[in-house]
Amino acid sequence: MSDTFGELDHPPRLLMGPGPINVHPRVLRAMSVQLLGQFDPEFTTYMNQTMALYRQVFETGNRWTFLIDGTSRAGIEAALVSVLAPGDDVVILNAGRFGLLLVEIAERCGARITTVEGEWGRVIDPGAVEDAIRRVRPRLVAGVYGDTSTTMAQPIAEIGALCRRYDALLYVDATATLGGMPAPVDAWGADIVTAGLQKCLGGPSGSAPITLSDRAAEHIFSRRHVEKGLAGPGLSGGNGARIASNYFDLAMIMDYWSEKRLNHHTEAASMLFAARECARVALEEGLPARFARHAAAGRAVVAAAEAMGLQVYGDPAHRMTNVTALHIPAGVDGEQVRARMRTDFEIEIGTAFGPLAGKVWRIGAMGVNARKHAVLTTFAALETVLRQEGFGFTPGAGVDAALAAFQAAST
């Protein structure tokens, strides 16, 4: 007899790592709504509403603002493969794991890559970016706004101005920041920005919001090739090199999200419902209030850590508000602490990658978890575990400092 295993019944866990985080209850309810056919007028109305909602979340007037079915990496890959043809020049800002991810995807596109290198824990000097752009004259400049691997937030507005000056397209990965830190796409002058739901937006991984400027869309449409099974009168393609991916072909996906409703794939209805509700929750709270809430939670995390004698990683002038890295104290087994946080308290905090592996913990306060009770609960547990692991500090210092930071933010 085959084993059907058991019904899913794991204990609720407080997810205080760099993502994913706990899903907002309204989003969970939206995901349970019955499915509709992808061309049902009610469903296409939901698609149009989702586009309108994310224009507000991205702070843009871009017509082409929609969803990519897939995780946040799907949005990144769709953006790069749809812009970059083999031989195109791209300048990539690299100061963390996810800058390196942009390099790897651009390599797979066959692009000619110039990187502007930065130190992990710091942001990249716009002057160095301008030097590279002036020298290379790239089709695209690509960078990460908030890189959770280093917890640094790269200033984007200056990069956007450079791209306009030198007639380059600008792509920004805002996966870890959309809905938690200001991401004013139009004010930045960004041409393509992508994100995910599983961080500040408080949803599940599996849908990637994206927005494209008119000039980015014009370039991508120049590479449009209609799928053979859909070809017919009035369905002509572009003259450029065909986009290398079928699934991530933004020209075809935009045709699907347009009034044409030219079939590309079966839209992931439950994820669209989730994304729609994520945006509704964010906009009902109000973006300025939401950004302030995330910033207050981030300050409380830093205050708690410093009161316990923990060193906060990275340049304080450019830290993300929603993810904070803490140096693991000498003599403390970082993985043992994480394991005990999970098994004794049902709380998850994050590990790290690359040169920071085993050196820092990453604590995220995002979405529904960017709140006082979540931060206080996390540090009460961390204090207990660290005391039992032999790390010395004044008991209660972290929780008291976090509470004081929240009280200061509310006055």
N, C-alpha and C positions, 0 to 999 in steps of 0.2 A: 504494500500500500504506500502510495507516495505521500510525502510529508507536505502538508499545506502551511506549515509554520503557524505562528500565532497572529492574532489581530494586533495591529499596531497599538501599543499601549505603554510607551516610554514615559517617564515622569517629566513634567514640565521643567524646562531648564532656562535659567536666566542667561541669555546670550550676550555677554559683555566683551566679546572680542571685536576684531575689525570687520566683522560681517561674515555670514548673515546674522541678522538680529531677530528678535521676536517680532512676529507679524501682528500688525494692528488687528484687533478683533473685527472691526468693520470690513477689513480686507479679507479675512478668513470667511466671513459671511458672504461677501460678494462672490468668492470663488465657488461657493456651493450652489449658486443659482443655476437653474436648468439651462442646457445648451440651446442654441438656435442655429439654423443653417447660415452659412457664411454670406449668402446673398439675401437673406431675409431682410426686408426693409428696416425692421426694428434693430437688427444686428448692425447693419451698415450705419444706422443712426448712432449707435453706440461708438462705432469707429470714428465718426465725425466728431462726436462729443469728446472722445479721448484726444483727438488732435487739438481741439480747441482748449481743453484743459492743460495739455502739456505746453502749448504756446505760453500760457501764463506761468507755468512752473519754470520754464526756460527763460522767461522774460524776453520773449521775442515775438516779432510779427511774421516769422517765417511760415509760409504756406506749408512747406514740406516738413511737418512735425508729426511724427507717428511712432509706431513700435516695430521693432525687429523681434521676431519670435526666436528666443534663445536667451542665454545668460548675457551678462554685460559684455563678455568677450565676443559674443556674436555681433553686437553693435560695433565694437572696435574693428573686427575683421571686415564687416560690411562696409564701413567707412573707408578703410584703407584699400581693399581690393577693388572698390568701385571707382576710386579716384586714380590710383596708381597703375599705370600700364608698364610693362617691361621697358626698362631704360629711363623712366621718369626719375627726376631728382627729388629727393625728400630730405629735409633737415629735421632731425629728431632730437628733442631735449631728453637727455638720459641722466637721471640722478636717482635711480631706484629700480626695483624689480620691474615695475610696469612701464618704465621707459624702455627697458630691455625687451619687454614683450612687443612694444611697437616696432622695435628694430627687427625682431624675428618675423613678425607678420609682413613687414615691408620687404624683407629678404624674399619671402615666399611669393610676393607679388612681382619679383624681378626688378625692383626699383634700385636705383643707385643711391646709397645711403651715406649721408654725412651726419655724424652725431656731434652734438655740443655736450661735452661731458661735465658733470657736476659731482660734487662730493655728496655721498649719502648723508642725510641729516641737514643739508643746506639746499637752497634753491639756486637756480642758474642765473647768472648775470645776463640781463637783456642785451648788454653790449656785445657779449660773446655770441649771442644769437644773431644779432645784426651783422657781425663780421661774417658769419657762416652764410647768411642769406645773401649778402652782397656778393660774396665770392661764388656761390653755387647757382644763384637765381633759380630756386627750386619751384616745382609745381606746388608742393605741399610742405608746410611746417606742421609737425605733430608733437604734442606734449601732453602730460598728465597734470591736471589741476591739483588734485589731492592724492598723493601716492601713499596708500596705507602701509606699504613696506617700510617707509621711512617716516611717516606721519607728517610730511612737509606739504605745504600748499604753495604751489608755484604762482606768483602773480602773472595774470594772463593779459590784462589790458595793454601793457606795453608791448607784448608779443603781437597782439592783434593789430596795433598801430603799425608795427614793422611790416607785417604781412600786407597790409593795405599799401604801404609806401612802395614795396617792392613787387606788388602784384602777385603774391603767393596766396594760396588757400591756406587757412588755418584749421586744423583738427585738434579738438580738445577732448580728452577722456575725463569726464566728470562723474565716473561711476560712484565714487565714495563720497561725493560732496553734494550732489543735486538734492535739494530739499532740506539741507542742513547748513550749508554755507552759501552766500550769494553767488549765483552763476548767471550774471546778466549777459546773455549771449549777444544781443544786439549792441550793448554798450562795449563789450569786449571787441567787437568786430570779428567774432569767430564765424567760420563758414560751416563747420560740422561739429556738433557736440553730441556725445553719447553718454548714457548712464545705465544704471541698473536699479532694480527695485529693492534689493536686499540690504541696503545700507540705510541712509537717512530717510528714504521714502517709506520704510516700514512694511515692505512687502516680501514675497518670496522671490528667490532667484528664478529666472526663466523668461523675463521680458526685458527688452532693452529700449528705453525711449531714445529717440534720435531727432535732431533738428538740423535742417540744411538751409543755407542761404540760397538766394536765387542764382548767384553765380556758381555755387557748388553744384546745384541742380542742373544748370545749363551744361556744365562740363560733363556731368555723369550722363545726362540724356544724349550727349554727343556720342556716347559709347553704347547706346541702347541697341539691342538686337532682340527682336521678338522671338519667343520660344517657338520652335518649329510646329508644335502641336496646336498653336494658337494663331499661326500666321493666316492672314486673309486680307481682303480689301481694306484700305485705310489704316493698316497696321504696319507702318514702315519703321525701320530702325535708323540708327545714326551711322555716321561714317567712321567713327573711331574704332580703336581696337576693342574687341568684345571683352567684357568683364569676365575674368577668369572663373568666377564662381557662379553657379546657377542660383543656389539657395540664397547667397548674400549679394545678389545683383540688385543694387538699389534702384536702378532704372526700372526693372521689372516690378520691384516691390512698390515703387511710387505709382506705377500704373495701376497696381492692385488697390492702393489706397486712394486713388483719384476717382473722379466721376466715371471713368471708363470701367472700373471694377474688373480689369483684365486679370483673370485668374492666374495666380502665381503659386499659392499654397493654400491649404485650409487653415485659416487663422486660428490660433490657439485661444479659443473663446474664454476659457476660465482665467487664463493669464491676462487677457484684455480686460476682463471684469476686475481683476485684481489691480492692474495698472490704473484703470479708470478711478477706482476707489482710493488708491494711494494719492492720486492727484487731488481728488475731492477733499480728502482729509487735510492735506497740506494747505490747500487754498482756503478752506474754511477756517483753519487756525490763523492764516495770514502769514505770508512769507517773512516779513520783518519779525513777527513774534516767534516764528519757528526758528529763525536764525539766532535770535537772542536766547531762546531756550537751549539750543545746542551749545552756544558759547558759554552759558552759565554752567551747564553740566561739565563742559570741558575744563573750565576754571576750577570747579570743585574737585575734579579728578586730580589736577595738578596740585591743588592745595593739600589734599589728603596725602598724596604721595610724598610731598616735600615735608609735611609734618611728621611723617613716619621715618624720615631720613633716607628716602629713596630718591635717586637722581633721575630727573626727567631727561629724556634723550632729545637731541636735535636743537636747531636754532630757534630760540623762543619767539623771535620776531615773525617766524613763518610756520609755526605749528598749525596743523589742522585743529579745528575746535572739537571735532567729533571722534578722533582717535588719538590716543596718547601712548607713547612708548616709554617704558620705565626700565632703567638698567637693573638687571638681576644682581642683587648684592653678592659680593664675594663670599664663597663658602655656602651659598644657598643653591640647592638643586632646583633649577627653574621648572623642569618638567614634573618633578615631584610636587611642587606647589600647585601647578596647574591641575594635576591629577587629583589632589586632595580638594581643591576648590570644586571640582566637578563631582567627585564621589561623596564628599561630606556635606556640600552645600548646594549642589545642583546649579553651579555657576560656571560658565565658561569664560576664560580670558585667553588671549591669543599668544601664539608663539611668533617667531620671525623667520626671515629667509636670508639666504646669501651671507654677506659678511656680518649680519646681525643675528644669525641663527645661534640660539643658546645664550645670547647676550642681553636681550630685552624681552619683556612682556609687552603686549599691546592691549590696551583697554579701550573699548569703544563705548561711547554713550550716544546712541543714535536712535532716531525715530521714537517709538514708545519708551525706549530705555534711556533717553536723554532727560531723565527726571530724577528728582531728589531721592525717592525711595530706592531706585535701582542703583544709584551711585553709593548711597549709604549702606545698602545691603551688601554690595560687592566689597566695600572696604572693611566692613565689619568681619566678613568672612576672611578676607586677605590678612587682616590683623591677626586673627586667630591662628591661621595656618602658619604665618611667618613667626609668631611667638613660639609655636610648637616646633618649628624648624630651627630655632635657636637664634633668630635675628632679633637684636635688641632695639627697642624703642619704647616710648612712653605709651602704655596701653590706652586706647581710646583716642590717641592724638589724631589719627587719620580721619576717623568719623567726625570728631569735633571740628576739625578744620574744614571738612567738606560741608558740614552743616552751617558753619559760619559763612562760607562762601555763598551758599544758596541764600542765606538770610540777607547778605549784603546785596545780592542780585535782585532781591525782591523789594528793596527799599528805594 
